[in-house]
Amino acid sequence: MLRIASLTTGLVLTLGGCAASSGDYPSLAIRDVERVEGSFASPERKSIDVPEVETDLTGELDQVLPALVSSAEDAHAQFLRLAPRAQRLVAAAAGTADGSPAWASAQVALAELESARSIAAVPLGDIDTLYTARRVAAEDVTAIERARQRILELVGEEDRTLAQLRERAD
């Protein structure tokens, strides 16, 4: 108890020294050099030069968009032709050890499906480039959005199928 009392007394005396005012400290008032003088003018507005986005897609939208959608649909049809075989092989590989012939066959079938899916994604990349170019040029992109949505539906269906098969293959 005596030790706590002496510690408290020492602490009070030490803190009391911190609170003492002294003329040795600088003033916190604004100094002349810190005062702001003059006026500020807003800078001149600059126009933004938007460069033209070059695309390999030439032609009118009414020709280009159906061609892109058709390409995605063709790739999707190929995907759908390969999917049943992959589903059978993945089901046959269920419960087998990694590296077994059944497991290897299932992995090859999944790789074929991945390849077919990537072919369907190529038109999606092209339509995204076209969308960006037209959007930057402040043109109407409604038709592009509709075609893009159709391609996204096809690729999304393929992604779901692949995810289900990968889940069963693991």
Order of alpha helices (4+ residues) and beta strands (2+ residues): alpha-alpha-alpha-alpha
